[in-house]
Amino acid sequence: MPHIQLPYGRGALEFELDADMLDIKAQEDPSKKTLPPLACLKAALKNPHGTPPLHEIVARKASPSIVIVVDDQTRTPPTERMLTALLDELGENARDHITVLIACGTHQPPSDADMRRILGSYYGVLPVIIHDCDAPDLTAVGTTSRGTPVKLNSTYMNADIKILTGDITLHYYAGFGGGRKSILPGIAARETIQANHALLVHEQARTANLEGNPVHLDMMEAAYLAPPDFILNAICSAPDQIAQAYAGSFEQAFLQGVASARDLFCQTSDALYDLLIVSAGGAPKDSNLYQAAKAIENTYRAVAPGGTLLLVAECPEGVGDPLFAQWMDTYPTYAAAEKAILTRFVLGGHKAFYIRKVMELVDLVVVSELDIELLGRWQIPGFQSLEAALASIKKDIGKVGIVKKGLDTLLVPATA
């Protein structure tokens, strides 16, 4: 009987599963094929796509102000290592001219503990600004062809040299994270983010797709209104493992990275699963249901109609978004949520729209620390142990699948 470990918060859930047809989806470990993480980042900086090396860009200006945009606490890029690689590339003289800008989008600002995790040894060393999407001093830079009014962080806009960092990951309606996403939604105004994200109802706005994807294309237009001078993006198979890194132009380096990310994160199944057990991937990816639900969207297509998708996500911060919870209460069916999202799109409501869609097709079960009564009110069976959840599934189970990194795995049937 296979012994299985699933990421859960900062630890793991361990269990044994007796199944005749068990398929465990695991990403290939790239650590034996690539350079150590810092060396990988430095190699990317020495071989940029579409731009001169960063130190040459900076050398063209006398004592330029430099802003480095980094991801917030909901992401897990190797930010500390990226800062080390960038500082080495920029040289000692540039250190006093650098400001770090944390791209929060509409997320809550990071706590002190979050800041220490994000910045590591640079906490308290480099000046830091936390982006506020509701700040009164955001800078208007134009409007996209799809009507999105673009307002961006003024520290970013006023800098002489603009650098984006982050990781290229799957995203369930932008196609992929990374690149332009550090600008929109990362350092944009709430109204900018709201207008862009309203495009997610389009059929091409889906995981791992950029072709004809209006969310992605709108983000690219917004980035071109205030283009960065340079980006450094990593593709991570685990928090301490960098599969590849790409640097240079925010478009060329990003698209090169997307090709590698697609190879790493996209998988197929030979047949549909009767039961698919999906871990969101552990902390911080399962910090709340709002974040962890992306794993549902990434994997539900591989579940047989009427089968069960069992999400494993600790969710110590609860649901994570009051509007998400409100919409789950207000719109108990997919039809109701779809009508509402098309009538009056709001951030948070879109997550309810996605979950209700999945619940039309498969049975959704959640193992977490969430309030079981709350989940029950939403017609989602909730449990605080995996054993209890598995025992509750009464139907005959044939093919069983396990996904250990649900936010970083797009799983689709081979015939899709």
Contacts in CASP RR format, 6 or more apart in sequence:
PFRMAT RR
TARGET T0000
AUTHOR 0000-0000-0000
METHOD contacts of the structure
MODEL  1
MPHIQLPYGRGALEFELDADMLDIKAQEDPSKKTLPPLACLKAALKNPHG
TPPLHEIVARKASPSIVIVVDDQTRTPPTERMLTALLDELGENARDHITV
LIACGTHQPPSDADMRRILGSYYGVLPVIIHDCDAPDLTAVGTTSRGTPV
KLNSTYMNADIKILTGDITLHYYAGFGGGRKSILPGIAARETIQANHALL
VHEQARTANLEGNPVHLDMMEAAYLAPPDFILNAICSAPDQIAQAYAGSF
EQAFLQGVASARDLFCQTSDALYDLLIVSAGGAPKDSNLYQAAKAIENTY
RAVAPGGTLLLVAECPEGVGDPLFAQWMDTYPTYAAAEKAILTRFVLGGH
KAFYIRKVMELVDLVVVSELDIELLGRWQIPGFQSLEAALASIKKDIGKV
GIVKKGLDTLLVPATA
1 16 0 8 1.000
1 17 0 8 1.000
1 18 0 8 1.000
2 16 0 8 1.000
2 17 0 8 1.000
2 22 0 8 1.000
2 24 0 8 1.000
3 14 0 8 1.000
3 15 0 8 1.000
3 16 0 8 1.000
4 14 0 8 1.000
4 15 0 8 1.000
4 16 0 8 1.000
4 17 0 8 1.000
4 24 0 8 1.000
4 402 0 8 1.000
5 12 0 8 1.000
5 13 0 8 1.000
5 14 0 8 1.000
6 12 0 8 1.000
6 13 0 8 1.000
6 14 0 8 1.000
6 15 0 8 1.000
6 277 0 8 1.000
6 279 0 8 1.000
6 312 0 8 1.000
6 386 0 8 1.000
6 402 0 8 1.000
6 404 0 8 1.000
7 279 0 8 1.000
7 280 0 8 1.000
7 281 0 8 1.000
7 282 0 8 1.000
7 286 0 8 1.000
7 404 0 8 1.000
7 405 0 8 1.000
8 279 0 8 1.000
8 282 0 8 1.000
8 286 0 8 1.000
8 312 0 8 1.000
8 313 0 8 1.000
8 314 0 8 1.000
9 282 0 8 1.000
9 283 0 8 1.000
9 286 0 8 1.000
9 287 0 8 1.000
9 314 0 8 1.000
9 316 0 8 1.000
10 282 0 8 1.000
10 283 0 8 1.000
11 282 0 8 1.000
11 283 0 8 1.000
13 279 0 8 1.000
13 312 0 8 1.000
13 367 0 8 1.000
13 386 0 8 1.000
15 386 0 8 1.000
15 387 0 8 1.000
15 390 0 8 1.000
17 390 0 8 1.000
17 400 0 8 1.000
17 402 0 8 1.000
19 397 0 8 1.000
19 398 0 8 1.000
19 400 0 8 1.000
20 398 0 8 1.000
21 398 0 8 1.000
21 399 0 8 1.000
21 400 0 8 1.000
22 400 0 8 1.000
22 401 0 8 1.000
22 402 0 8 1.000
23 269 0 8 1.000
23 273 0 8 1.000
23 399 0 8 1.000
23 400 0 8 1.000
23 401 0 8 1.000
23 402 0 8 1.000
24 401 0 8 1.000
24 402 0 8 1.000
24 404 0 8 1.000
25 267 0 8 1.000
25 269 0 8 1.000
25 401 0 8 1.000
25 402 0 8 1.000
25 403 0 8 1.000
25 404 0 8 1.000
25 409 0 8 1.000
25 411 0 8 1.000
26 404 0 8 1.000
27 237 0 8 1.000
27 264 0 8 1.000
27 265 0 8 1.000
27 405 0 8 1.000
27 408 0 8 1.000
27 409 0 8 1.000
28 237 0 8 1.000
28 264 0 8 1.000
29 237 0 8 1.000
29 241 0 8 1.000
30 237 0 8 1.000
30 241 0 8 1.000
30 242 0 8 1.000
30 243 0 8 1.000
30 244 0 8 1.000
30 264 0 8 1.000
31 237 0 8 1.000
31 241 0 8 1.000
34 40 0 8 1.000
34 242 0 8 1.000
34 243 0 8 1.000
34 244 0 8 1.000
35 43 0 8 1.000
37 78 0 8 1.000
37 81 0 8 1.000
37 240 0 8 1.000
37 241 0 8 1.000
37 242 0 8 1.000
38 81 0 8 1.000
38 84 0 8 1.000
38 85 0 8 1.000
40 234 0 8 1.000
40 242 0 8 1.000
40 244 0 8 1.000
40 245 0 8 1.000
41 78 0 8 1.000
41 81 0 8 1.000
41 82 0 8 1.000
41 84 0 8 1.000
41 85 0 8 1.000
41 232 0 8 1.000
41 234 0 8 1.000
41 242 0 8 1.000
41 245 0 8 1.000
42 85 0 8 1.000
42 88 0 8 1.000
42 89 0 8 1.000
43 245 0 8 1.000
44 232 0 8 1.000
44 245 0 8 1.000
44 246 0 8 1.000
44 247 0 8 1.000
45 53 0 8 1.000
45 54 0 8 1.000
45 85 0 8 1.000
45 86 0 8 1.000
45 89 0 8 1.000
45 232 0 8 1.000
45 247 0 8 1.000
46 53 0 8 1.000
47 247 0 8 1.000
48 54 0 8 1.000
48 230 0 8 1.000
48 247 0 8 1.000
48 248 0 8 1.000
48 249 0 8 1.000
48 253 0 8 1.000
49 246 0 8 1.000
49 247 0 8 1.000
49 248 0 8 1.000
49 249 0 8 1.000
49 252 0 8 1.000
49 253 0 8 1.000
49 256 0 8 1.000
50 248 0 8 1.000
50 249 0 8 1.000
50 252 0 8 1.000
50 253 0 8 1.000
51 57 0 8 1.000
51 229 0 8 1.000
51 230 0 8 1.000
51 248 0 8 1.000
51 249 0 8 1.000
53 89 0 8 1.000
54 86 0 8 1.000
54 89 0 8 1.000
54 90 0 8 1.000
54 163 0 8 1.000
54 229 0 8 1.000
54 230 0 8 1.000
54 247 0 8 1.000
54 248 0 8 1.000
55 89 0 8 1.000
55 90 0 8 1.000
55 91 0 8 1.000
57 161 0 8 1.000
57 229 0 8 1.000
57 230 0 8 1.000
58 64 0 8 1.000
58 66 0 8 1.000
58 90 0 8 1.000
58 94 0 8 1.000
58 161 0 8 1.000
61 160 0 8 1.000
61 161 0 8 1.000
63 97 0 8 1.000
64 97 0 8 1.000
64 159 0 8 1.000
64 160 0 8 1.000
64 161 0 8 1.000
65 97 0 8 1.000
65 99 0 8 1.000
65 158 0 8 1.000
65 159 0 8 1.000
65 160 0 8 1.000
65 161 0 8 1.000
66 90 0 8 1.000
66 94 0 8 1.000
66 97 0 8 1.000
66 98 0 8 1.000
66 99 0 8 1.000
66 159 0 8 1.000
66 160 0 8 1.000
66 161 0 8 1.000
66 163 0 8 1.000
67 98 0 8 1.000
67 99 0 8 1.000
67 100 0 8 1.000
67 101 0 8 1.000
67 155 0 8 1.000
67 156 0 8 1.000
67 159 0 8 1.000
67 161 0 8 1.000
67 162 0 8 1.000
67 163 0 8 1.000
68 83 0 8 1.000
68 86 0 8 1.000
68 98 0 8 1.000
68 99 0 8 1.000
68 100 0 8 1.000
68 101 0 8 1.000
68 163 0 8 1.000
68 165 0 8 1.000
69 101 0 8 1.000
69 102 0 8 1.000
69 103 0 8 1.000
69 156 0 8 1.000
69 162 0 8 1.000
69 163 0 8 1.000
69 164 0 8 1.000
69 165 0 8 1.000
69 182 0 8 1.000
69 183 0 8 1.000
69 186 0 8 1.000
69 187 0 8 1.000
69 228 0 8 1.000
70 77 0 8 1.000
70 79 0 8 1.000
70 82 0 8 1.000
70 83 0 8 1.000
70 100 0 8 1.000
70 101 0 8 1.000
70 102 0 8 1.000
70 103 0 8 1.000
70 118 0 8 1.000
70 119 0 8 1.000
70 165 0 8 1.000
70 166 0 8 1.000
71 77 0 8 1.000
71 79 0 8 1.000
71 102 0 8 1.000
71 103 0 8 1.000
71 118 0 8 1.000
71 165 0 8 1.000
71 166 0 8 1.000
71 167 0 8 1.000
71 182 0 8 1.000
72 102 0 8 1.000
72 103 0 8 1.000
72 104 0 8 1.000
72 105 0 8 1.000
72 107 0 8 1.000
72 110 0 8 1.000
72 114 0 8 1.000
72 118 0 8 1.000
73 107 0 8 1.000
73 110 0 8 1.000
73 111 0 8 1.000
73 114 0 8 1.000
73 117 0 8 1.000
73 118 0 8 1.000
73 284 0 8 1.000
73 287 0 8 1.000
74 107 0 8 1.000
74 284 0 8 1.000
74 287 0 8 1.000
74 291 0 8 1.000
75 166 0 8 1.000
75 167 0 8 1.000
75 169 0 8 1.000
75 284 0 8 1.000
76 167 0 8 1.000
76 236 0 8 1.000
76 239 0 8 1.000
76 284 0 8 1.000
76 285 0 8 1.000
77 165 0 8 1.000
77 166 0 8 1.000
77 167 0 8 1.000
77 234 0 8 1.000
77 236 0 8 1.000
78 167 0 8 1.000
78 234 0 8 1.000
78 236 0 8 1.000
78 239 0 8 1.000
78 240 0 8 1.000
78 242 0 8 1.000
79 118 0 8 1.000
79 119 0 8 1.000
79 120 0 8 1.000
79 165 0 8 1.000
79 166 0 8 1.000
80 118 0 8 1.000
80 119 0 8 1.000
80 120 0 8 1.000
80 121 0 8 1.000
80 122 0 8 1.000
81 242 0 8 1.000
82 165 0 8 1.000
82 166 0 8 1.000
82 232 0 8 1.000
82 234 0 8 1.000
83 100 0 8 1.000
83 119 0 8 1.000
83 122 0 8 1.000
83 126 0 8 1.000
83 165 0 8 1.000
85 232 0 8 1.000
86 163 0 8 1.000
86 165 0 8 1.000
86 232 0 8 1.000
87 94 0 8 1.000
87 95 0 8 1.000
87 98 0 8 1.000
90 98 0 8 1.000
95 126 0 8 1.000
98 126 0 8 1.000
98 127 0 8 1.000
99 126 0 8 1.000
99 127 0 8 1.000
99 128 0 8 1.000
99 129 0 8 1.000
99 155 0 8 1.000
99 159 0 8 1.000
100 119 0 8 1.000
100 122 0 8 1.000
100 126 0 8 1.000
100 127 0 8 1.000
100 128 0 8 1.000
100 129 0 8 1.000
101 128 0 8 1.000
101 129 0 8 1.000
101 131 0 8 1.000
101 153 0 8 1.000
101 155 0 8 1.000
101 156 0 8 1.000
101 187 0 8 1.000
102 109 0 8 1.000
102 110 0 8 1.000
102 115 0 8 1.000
102 118 0 8 1.000
102 128 0 8 1.000
102 129 0 8 1.000
102 130 0 8 1.000
102 131 0 8 1.000
103 131 0 8 1.000
103 182 0 8 1.000
103 185 0 8 1.000
103 186 0 8 1.000
103 187 0 8 1.000
104 110 0 8 1.000
104 130 0 8 1.000
104 131 0 8 1.000
104 132 0 8 1.000
104 133 0 8 1.000
104 186 0 8 1.000
105 131 0 8 1.000
105 133 0 8 1.000
105 185 0 8 1.000
105 186 0 8 1.000
105 187 0 8 1.000
105 188 0 8 1.000
105 193 0 8 1.000
106 133 0 8 1.000
106 185 0 8 1.000
106 190 0 8 1.000
106 193 0 8 1.000
106 347 0 8 1.000
109 130 0 8 1.000
109 132 0 8 1.000
110 118 0 8 1.000
110 130 0 8 1.000
115 123 0 8 1.000
115 128 0 8 1.000
116 123 0 8 1.000
119 126 0 8 1.000
119 128 0 8 1.000
129 153 0 8 1.000
129 155 0 8 1.000
131 153 0 8 1.000
131 186 0 8 1.000
131 187 0 8 1.000
133 185 0 8 1.000
133 188 0 8 1.000
133 189 0 8 1.000
133 190 0 8 1.000
133 193 0 8 1.000
134 189 0 8 1.000
134 190 0 8 1.000
135 153 0 8 1.000
135 154 0 8 1.000
137 154 0 8 1.000
138 151 0 8 1.000
138 152 0 8 1.000
138 153 0 8 1.000
138 154 0 8 1.000
138 189 0 8 1.000
139 151 0 8 1.000
139 152 0 8 1.000
139 153 0 8 1.000
139 154 0 8 1.000
139 157 0 8 1.000
140 149 0 8 1.000
140 150 0 8 1.000
140 151 0 8 1.000
141 150 0 8 1.000
141 151 0 8 1.000
141 152 0 8 1.000
141 157 0 8 1.000
141 225 0 8 1.000
141 226 0 8 1.000
142 149 0 8 1.000
142 150 0 8 1.000
142 225 0 8 1.000
143 149 0 8 1.000
143 150 0 8 1.000
144 150 0 8 1.000
144 218 0 8 1.000
144 221 0 8 1.000
144 222 0 8 1.000
144 225 0 8 1.000
145 221 0 8 1.000
146 195 0 8 1.000
146 199 0 8 1.000
146 214 0 8 1.000
146 217 0 8 1.000
146 218 0 8 1.000
146 221 0 8 1.000
147 195 0 8 1.000
148 184 0 8 1.000
148 192 0 8 1.000
148 195 0 8 1.000
148 196 0 8 1.000
148 218 0 8 1.000
148 221 0 8 1.000
148 222 0 8 1.000
149 189 0 8 1.000
149 191 0 8 1.000
149 192 0 8 1.000
149 195 0 8 1.000
150 184 0 8 1.000
150 188 0 8 1.000
150 192 0 8 1.000
150 222 0 8 1.000
150 225 0 8 1.000
150 226 0 8 1.000
151 188 0 8 1.000
151 189 0 8 1.000
151 191 0 8 1.000
151 192 0 8 1.000
152 183 0 8 1.000
152 187 0 8 1.000
152 188 0 8 1.000
152 189 0 8 1.000
152 192 0 8 1.000
152 226 0 8 1.000
153 187 0 8 1.000
153 188 0 8 1.000
156 162 0 8 1.000
156 183 0 8 1.000
156 187 0 8 1.000
156 226 0 8 1.000
157 226 0 8 1.000
161 229 0 8 1.000
161 230 0 8 1.000
162 226 0 8 1.000
162 227 0 8 1.000
162 228 0 8 1.000
162 229 0 8 1.000
162 230 0 8 1.000
163 228 0 8 1.000
163 229 0 8 1.000
163 230 0 8 1.000
163 231 0 8 1.000
163 232 0 8 1.000
164 179 0 8 1.000
164 182 0 8 1.000
164 183 0 8 1.000
164 228 0 8 1.000
164 230 0 8 1.000
164 231 0 8 1.000
164 232 0 8 1.000
164 233 0 8 1.000
164 250 0 8 1.000
165 182 0 8 1.000
165 231 0 8 1.000
165 232 0 8 1.000
165 233 0 8 1.000
166 178 0 8 1.000
166 179 0 8 1.000
166 182 0 8 1.000
166 232 0 8 1.000
166 233 0 8 1.000
166 234 0 8 1.000
167 177 0 8 1.000
167 178 0 8 1.000
167 233 0 8 1.000
167 234 0 8 1.000
167 235 0 8 1.000
167 236 0 8 1.000
168 176 0 8 1.000
168 177 0 8 1.000
168 178 0 8 1.000
168 179 0 8 1.000
168 233 0 8 1.000
168 234 0 8 1.000
168 235 0 8 1.000
168 246 0 8 1.000
168 254 0 8 1.000
168 257 0 8 1.000
168 258 0 8 1.000
168 260 0 8 1.000
168 261 0 8 1.000
169 176 0 8 1.000
169 177 0 8 1.000
169 178 0 8 1.000
169 236 0 8 1.000
169 261 0 8 1.000
169 265 0 8 1.000
169 407 0 8 1.000
169 408 0 8 1.000
170 176 0 8 1.000
170 177 0 8 1.000
170 207 0 8 1.000
170 208 0 8 1.000
170 261 0 8 1.000
170 265 0 8 1.000
170 266 0 8 1.000
170 294 0 8 1.000
170 298 0 8 1.000
170 407 0 8 1.000
170 408 0 8 1.000
170 409 0 8 1.000
170 410 0 8 1.000
171 177 0 8 1.000
171 181 0 8 1.000
171 207 0 8 1.000
171 294 0 8 1.000
172 206 0 8 1.000
172 207 0 8 1.000
172 294 0 8 1.000
172 297 0 8 1.000
172 298 0 8 1.000
172 354 0 8 1.000
173 197 0 8 1.000
173 199 0 8 1.000
173 200 0 8 1.000
173 205 0 8 1.000
173 206 0 8 1.000
173 207 0 8 1.000
173 213 0 8 1.000
173 215 0 8 1.000
173 350 0 8 1.000
174 181 0 8 1.000
174 205 0 8 1.000
174 213 0 8 1.000
174 215 0 8 1.000
174 216 0 8 1.000
174 219 0 8 1.000
175 205 0 8 1.000
175 206 0 8 1.000
175 207 0 8 1.000
175 208 0 8 1.000
175 209 0 8 1.000
175 210 0 8 1.000
175 213 0 8 1.000
175 215 0 8 1.000
175 216 0 8 1.000
176 208 0 8 1.000
176 210 0 8 1.000
176 216 0 8 1.000
176 258 0 8 1.000
176 261 0 8 1.000
178 233 0 8 1.000
178 254 0 8 1.000
179 223 0 8 1.000
179 231 0 8 1.000
179 233 0 8 1.000
179 250 0 8 1.000
179 253 0 8 1.000
179 254 0 8 1.000
180 216 0 8 1.000
180 219 0 8 1.000
180 220 0 8 1.000
180 222 0 8 1.000
180 223 0 8 1.000
180 250 0 8 1.000
180 251 0 8 1.000
180 254 0 8 1.000
181 219 0 8 1.000
182 228 0 8 1.000
182 231 0 8 1.000
183 219 0 8 1.000
183 222 0 8 1.000
183 223 0 8 1.000
183 226 0 8 1.000
183 228 0 8 1.000
184 192 0 8 1.000
184 193 0 8 1.000
184 196 0 8 1.000
184 218 0 8 1.000
184 219 0 8 1.000
184 222 0 8 1.000
184 223 0 8 1.000
185 192 0 8 1.000
185 193 0 8 1.000
185 196 0 8 1.000
185 197 0 8 1.000
186 193 0 8 1.000
188 196 0 8 1.000
188 222 0 8 1.000
190 347 0 8 1.000
192 222 0 8 1.000
193 347 0 8 1.000
194 345 0 8 1.000
194 346 0 8 1.000
194 347 0 8 1.000
196 215 0 8 1.000
196 218 0 8 1.000
196 219 0 8 1.000
196 222 0 8 1.000
197 215 0 8 1.000
197 345 0 8 1.000
197 347 0 8 1.000
197 350 0 8 1.000
198 345 0 8 1.000
199 205 0 8 1.000
199 214 0 8 1.000
199 215 0 8 1.000
199 218 0 8 1.000
200 215 0 8 1.000
200 350 0 8 1.000
201 341 0 8 1.000
201 342 0 8 1.000
201 345 0 8 1.000
201 353 0 8 1.000
202 213 0 8 1.000
202 214 0 8 1.000
202 215 0 8 1.000
204 211 0 8 1.000
204 212 0 8 1.000
204 213 0 8 1.000
204 214 0 8 1.000
205 213 0 8 1.000
205 214 0 8 1.000
205 215 0 8 1.000
205 216 0 8 1.000
206 213 0 8 1.000
207 297 0 8 1.000
207 298 0 8 1.000
207 410 0 8 1.000
208 262 0 8 1.000
208 265 0 8 1.000
208 266 0 8 1.000
208 410 0 8 1.000
210 216 0 8 1.000
210 258 0 8 1.000
220 251 0 8 1.000
223 250 0 8 1.000
227 250 0 8 1.000
228 250 0 8 1.000
230 247 0 8 1.000
230 248 0 8 1.000
230 249 0 8 1.000
230 250 0 8 1.000
231 246 0 8 1.000
231 247 0 8 1.000
231 248 0 8 1.000
231 249 0 8 1.000
231 250 0 8 1.000
231 253 0 8 1.000
231 254 0 8 1.000
232 245 0 8 1.000
232 246 0 8 1.000
232 247 0 8 1.000
232 248 0 8 1.000
233 245 0 8 1.000
233 246 0 8 1.000
233 247 0 8 1.000
233 253 0 8 1.000
233 254 0 8 1.000
233 257 0 8 1.000
234 242 0 8 1.000
234 244 0 8 1.000
234 245 0 8 1.000
234 246 0 8 1.000
235 242 0 8 1.000
235 243 0 8 1.000
235 244 0 8 1.000
235 245 0 8 1.000
235 246 0 8 1.000
235 257 0 8 1.000
235 260 0 8 1.000
235 261 0 8 1.000
235 264 0 8 1.000
236 242 0 8 1.000
236 243 0 8 1.000
237 243 0 8 1.000
237 264 0 8 1.000
237 408 0 8 1.000
243 260 0 8 1.000
243 264 0 8 1.000
244 257 0 8 1.000
244 260 0 8 1.000
246 253 0 8 1.000
246 254 0 8 1.000
246 256 0 8 1.000
246 257 0 8 1.000
246 260 0 8 1.000
247 253 0 8 1.000
265 408 0 8 1.000
265 409 0 8 1.000
265 410 0 8 1.000
266 409 0 8 1.000
266 410 0 8 1.000
266 412 0 8 1.000
267 409 0 8 1.000
267 410 0 8 1.000
267 411 0 8 1.000
267 412 0 8 1.000
268 411 0 8 1.000
268 412 0 8 1.000
268 413 0 8 1.000
268 414 0 8 1.000
268 416 0 8 1.000
269 302 0 8 1.000
269 401 0 8 1.000
269 411 0 8 1.000
269 412 0 8 1.000
269 413 0 8 1.000
269 414 0 8 1.000
270 413 0 8 1.000
270 414 0 8 1.000
271 399 0 8 1.000
271 413 0 8 1.000
272 302 0 8 1.000
272 303 0 8 1.000
272 304 0 8 1.000
272 305 0 8 1.000
272 399 0 8 1.000
272 413 0 8 1.000
273 302 0 8 1.000
273 303 0 8 1.000
273 304 0 8 1.000
273 307 0 8 1.000
273 399 0 8 1.000
273 400 0 8 1.000
273 401 0 8 1.000
274 303 0 8 1.000
274 304 0 8 1.000
274 307 0 8 1.000
274 308 0 8 1.000
274 395 0 8 1.000
274 396 0 8 1.000
274 397 0 8 1.000
274 398 0 8 1.000
274 399 0 8 1.000
274 400 0 8 1.000
275 307 0 8 1.000
275 308 0 8 1.000
275 310 0 8 1.000
275 393 0 8 1.000
275 397 0 8 1.000
275 398 0 8 1.000
275 399 0 8 1.000
275 400 0 8 1.000
275 401 0 8 1.000
276 299 0 8 1.000
276 300 0 8 1.000
276 302 0 8 1.000
276 303 0 8 1.000
276 308 0 8 1.000
276 309 0 8 1.000
276 310 0 8 1.000
276 400 0 8 1.000
276 401 0 8 1.000
276 402 0 8 1.000
276 403 0 8 1.000
276 411 0 8 1.000
277 310 0 8 1.000
277 312 0 8 1.000
277 386 0 8 1.000
277 400 0 8 1.000
277 401 0 8 1.000
277 402 0 8 1.000
277 403 0 8 1.000
278 295 0 8 1.000
278 296 0 8 1.000
278 299 0 8 1.000
278 309 0 8 1.000
278 310 0 8 1.000
278 311 0 8 1.000
278 312 0 8 1.000
278 402 0 8 1.000
278 403 0 8 1.000
278 406 0 8 1.000
279 286 0 8 1.000
279 295 0 8 1.000
279 312 0 8 1.000
279 313 0 8 1.000
279 403 0 8 1.000
279 404 0 8 1.000
279 405 0 8 1.000
279 406 0 8 1.000
280 286 0 8 1.000
280 291 0 8 1.000
280 292 0 8 1.000
280 294 0 8 1.000
280 295 0 8 1.000
280 311 0 8 1.000
280 312 0 8 1.000
280 313 0 8 1.000
280 406 0 8 1.000
280 407 0 8 1.000
281 295 0 8 1.000
281 313 0 8 1.000
281 404 0 8 1.000
281 405 0 8 1.000
281 406 0 8 1.000
281 407 0 8 1.000
281 408 0 8 1.000
282 313 0 8 1.000
282 314 0 8 1.000
283 314 0 8 1.000
284 291 0 8 1.000
285 291 0 8 1.000
285 292 0 8 1.000
285 295 0 8 1.000
285 313 0 8 1.000
285 406 0 8 1.000
285 407 0 8 1.000
286 292 0 8 1.000
286 312 0 8 1.000
286 313 0 8 1.000
286 314 0 8 1.000
286 315 0 8 1.000
286 368 0 8 1.000
287 314 0 8 1.000
287 315 0 8 1.000
287 316 0 8 1.000
287 317 0 8 1.000
288 315 0 8 1.000
288 316 0 8 1.000
288 317 0 8 1.000
288 318 0 8 1.000
288 319 0 8 1.000
288 320 0 8 1.000
288 321 0 8 1.000
289 313 0 8 1.000
289 315 0 8 1.000
289 318 0 8 1.000
289 319 0 8 1.000
289 320 0 8 1.000
289 324 0 8 1.000
289 366 0 8 1.000
289 368 0 8 1.000
289 370 0 8 1.000
290 319 0 8 1.000
290 320 0 8 1.000
290 321 0 8 1.000
290 324 0 8 1.000
290 348 0 8 1.000
290 351 0 8 1.000
291 320 0 8 1.000
291 407 0 8 1.000
292 311 0 8 1.000
292 313 0 8 1.000
292 315 0 8 1.000
292 368 0 8 1.000
292 407 0 8 1.000
293 311 0 8 1.000
293 351 0 8 1.000
293 354 0 8 1.000
293 355 0 8 1.000
294 406 0 8 1.000
294 407 0 8 1.000
295 311 0 8 1.000
295 313 0 8 1.000
295 403 0 8 1.000
295 406 0 8 1.000
295 407 0 8 1.000
295 409 0 8 1.000
296 309 0 8 1.000
296 311 0 8 1.000
296 354 0 8 1.000
296 355 0 8 1.000
296 358 0 8 1.000
296 364 0 8 1.000
297 354 0 8 1.000
297 358 0 8 1.000
298 406 0 8 1.000
298 407 0 8 1.000
298 409 0 8 1.000
298 410 0 8 1.000
298 411 0 8 1.000
299 309 0 8 1.000
299 403 0 8 1.000
299 406 0 8 1.000
299 409 0 8 1.000
299 410 0 8 1.000
299 411 0 8 1.000
300 309 0 8 1.000
300 358 0 8 1.000
300 361 0 8 1.000
300 362 0 8 1.000
301 411 0 8 1.000
301 412 0 8 1.000
301 413 0 8 1.000
301 416 0 8 1.000
302 411 0 8 1.000
302 412 0 8 1.000
302 413 0 8 1.000
303 309 0 8 1.000
303 361 0 8 1.000
303 362 0 8 1.000
304 362 0 8 1.000
304 399 0 8 1.000
305 361 0 8 1.000
305 362 0 8 1.000
306 361 0 8 1.000
306 362 0 8 1.000
306 363 0 8 1.000
307 362 0 8 1.000
307 363 0 8 1.000
307 395 0 8 1.000
308 362 0 8 1.000
308 363 0 8 1.000
308 364 0 8 1.000
308 365 0 8 1.000
308 393 0 8 1.000
308 395 0 8 1.000
309 358 0 8 1.000
309 362 0 8 1.000
309 363 0 8 1.000
309 364 0 8 1.000
309 365 0 8 1.000
310 365 0 8 1.000
310 366 0 8 1.000
310 367 0 8 1.000
310 386 0 8 1.000
310 389 0 8 1.000
310 390 0 8 1.000
310 393 0 8 1.000
311 364 0 8 1.000
311 365 0 8 1.000
311 366 0 8 1.000
311 367 0 8 1.000
311 368 0 8 1.000
312 367 0 8 1.000
312 368 0 8 1.000
312 386 0 8 1.000
313 366 0 8 1.000
313 367 0 8 1.000
313 368 0 8 1.000
314 368 0 8 1.000
314 369 0 8 1.000
315 368 0 8 1.000
315 369 0 8 1.000
315 370 0 8 1.000
316 369 0 8 1.000
318 369 0 8 1.000
318 370 0 8 1.000
319 325 0 8 1.000
319 370 0 8 1.000
319 374 0 8 1.000
321 347 0 8 1.000
321 348 0 8 1.000
321 351 0 8 1.000
323 346 0 8 1.000
323 347 0 8 1.000
323 348 0 8 1.000
323 349 0 8 1.000
324 348 0 8 1.000
324 349 0 8 1.000
324 351 0 8 1.000
324 352 0 8 1.000
325 374 0 8 1.000
326 349 0 8 1.000
327 337 0 8 1.000
327 340 0 8 1.000
327 346 0 8 1.000
327 348 0 8 1.000
327 349 0 8 1.000
327 351 0 8 1.000
327 352 0 8 1.000
327 353 0 8 1.000
328 352 0 8 1.000
328 355 0 8 1.000
328 356 0 8 1.000
328 378 0 8 1.000
329 377 0 8 1.000
329 378 0 8 1.000
330 336 0 8 1.000
330 340 0 8 1.000
331 337 0 8 1.000
331 340 0 8 1.000
331 352 0 8 1.000
331 356 0 8 1.000
332 356 0 8 1.000
332 378 0 8 1.000
332 379 0 8 1.000
333 356 0 8 1.000
333 360 0 8 1.000
334 353 0 8 1.000
334 356 0 8 1.000
334 357 0 8 1.000
334 359 0 8 1.000
334 360 0 8 1.000
336 356 0 8 1.000
337 349 0 8 1.000
337 352 0 8 1.000
337 353 0 8 1.000
337 356 0 8 1.000
337 357 0 8 1.000
338 353 0 8 1.000
338 356 0 8 1.000
338 357 0 8 1.000
340 349 0 8 1.000
340 353 0 8 1.000
341 349 0 8 1.000
341 350 0 8 1.000
341 353 0 8 1.000
355 364 0 8 1.000
358 364 0 8 1.000
359 379 0 8 1.000
359 380 0 8 1.000
363 381 0 8 1.000
364 380 0 8 1.000
364 381 0 8 1.000
365 380 0 8 1.000
365 381 0 8 1.000
365 382 0 8 1.000
365 383 0 8 1.000
365 389 0 8 1.000
365 392 0 8 1.000
365 393 0 8 1.000
366 375 0 8 1.000
366 380 0 8 1.000
366 381 0 8 1.000
366 382 0 8 1.000
366 383 0 8 1.000
367 382 0 8 1.000
367 383 0 8 1.000
367 384 0 8 1.000
367 385 0 8 1.000
367 386 0 8 1.000
367 389 0 8 1.000
368 382 0 8 1.000
368 384 0 8 1.000
369 384 0 8 1.000
370 382 0 8 1.000
372 382 0 8 1.000
372 383 0 8 1.000
372 384 0 8 1.000
375 381 0 8 1.000
375 382 0 8 1.000
376 382 0 8 1.000
381 389 0 8 1.000
381 392 0 8 1.000
382 389 0 8 1.000
383 389 0 8 1.000
383 392 0 8 1.000
403 409 0 8 1.000
403 411 0 8 1.000
END
